Amino acid sequence: MRKTSSVRHSAAIASLSAAAMVSLAHPAFASDGFSRFAGNWSGRGSIVMADGSREPIRCKAAYAMRPDAQAMNIDMNCASDSYRVHVLTQLTADGTGFSGAWQETTRQAEGTVTGRLSKSGDMTADLQAIGVSIRLSARADGRRQAIRLQVQGTDVQDVVIDLQR
């Protein structure tokens, strides 16, 4: 894989991990028992490449709410047969939206995230990194998170992850 392609692939994978973490960082959850989301999660999913090939992915995450319930720190590890990523994310809620930053520590990739949460609990977010743009849609019910990422600017095209307690 060329270095540019490798960096974009790494940024996309790091972004997907950060995106998986975003679905919990909103004050609407805080007023509805936000503590049910704090703790450890794990799950599986798949990555679809632009050429149509698929690769399974496994993820583990630790979510830590700050005392004001308006911010969250997240530590997530994801791996497949061909790579591993470690993502740290800091998110802050602001009204009906949220924003934050993420950093993938093994490849020194970083980016930003902004998003909104509907009253029904559906979340959408945009993640940005150099050369990569990701549209995230997610739903969390307290025991499960279903996440989909649509990626542009990399050889990764689509990602689906299912995290559970």
N, C-alpha and C positions, 0 to 999 in steps of 0.2 A: 504494500500500500504506500502511495506517495506520502511525503510528510504533510503536505497541505490537506490531503484527504484524511490522513490519520488524525490531524488536529481537529478537523471538522467533525469526524466520527467521534472523537473523544469528547468534544464540546457538546455534541448532540446527546451522547449517552449521559454525560454529567448533567445536562439540562433536564433530561427525562427523570433522572433521580431527584433533582431539585423540584421538578414539577409534581412528582408524587407526594412530596412533602407539603406542598402549598395548600392542598385541599382542607387542611385543618386550621389555618391561621385566619380566623375571622371572628369578630365579636358576637355574631349571631349564635355561634356555637357556645361561646362563653356564657351567655344568658340561658342557654338550654342544656346545662350540664357539660361544659367544655371538658371537665376532668375525665369524662368517658373516653376522650381521644388521646389523652396523655398516656405515655407508656411505650411498650414495644410492639412492633408490627413486623410481619414477614409475609412473603408471598412470591408468586411466580407470574410470568407473563411471556410475551414474545415481541421480538423486534422484526419488522419487515424491512428489508433492504430495497433500494430502488430497482434492483434487478429481479425482485420477486422472491428472493430467498428469505428464509425465516431462521431465527436463532432464539432458543429459549433463554430467559433471564430469571435470576433469583435475586430477591432483595430482602434486606433486614433494615429496620429503622427504629430509632429511639427519638421520641417527641417529648420535649420538656417545655411546659408552659412557664412563663415568667409570672410572678405573683400578681401583677396587674391584669392578667388575662387578656392583654392587648398585644402580646408579643410571644413568639415561640422560637425556640432554637431546636434544630433538627440535625441529626447525625445519621446518614444513610449509606449503606454499602450495598452495591449491586454487582453481580458477576454472571458471566456466561463462560462457555468453554474458551472463548478467545480474548476476553478482557475482564478487568475489574475496575470499578470506580468507587471512590469515597467522597461523598458530598456533605459539606456543612452548609446549613442555610439559616439565615436570620430573617424573620418576617415580622412586620408590624401592621396591625389593623388600623384603619382610618375610616370611620363611618361605615359605609357599605362596601368599601374596598380594602385592599391590602397591597403592600409593596415590600420589596426586600431585595436581598442579594444572596447569591450562592457562590460557593467555591468548590471546585473539584481538586482535591489535594494531591492526587497522584500524577496529574498532568498539568497542574497550575492553570486550569481553565476557570473562568469566572464570568458572571453575568448578572442581569437584573430580572426581576419578575414584577408584574403588576396584574391585578385581577379583581374580580367581583364575584360575589356569592348571591344567588337568588334566595328568596324566602323559602323555596322548596328544598334548599340544600344543594342544588346544582351549582357547580363552580366552573368559571372560565377564567383563563389567564393567558397572558402573552409572556413568553420567556425570550430574552435576547442575549446573544453572545456574539463575538466577532464572527461574521459569516454565517450565523445560524439564527433562524427564527422558528419558534415552536408555538403552536396553538394547543392549549391544554383544555380538556373537559374532564370533569371528575364528579363523583358522587360518593359521599360517605354516610353510613348509617350507624356508626358507633362500633360495629363489629367488622365491617368490611369497607374497603375503599376500591372503587372501580375507576380506573384512570385510562384515558386515551390521549396520545400526543400525535399531532400531525406536524411533521418536520419539513422545513425547507432549507436548502443550502448545504445539504450533506448527503451522503450515500444512505443514511437511515431515512426511511420514508414514514413509517407508522410504528407506534409502540402501544401495547396494551399491557397493563399491570393490574393484578388483583391482589391487594394486601389484606391480611386478616390478623386478628388478635391472636 
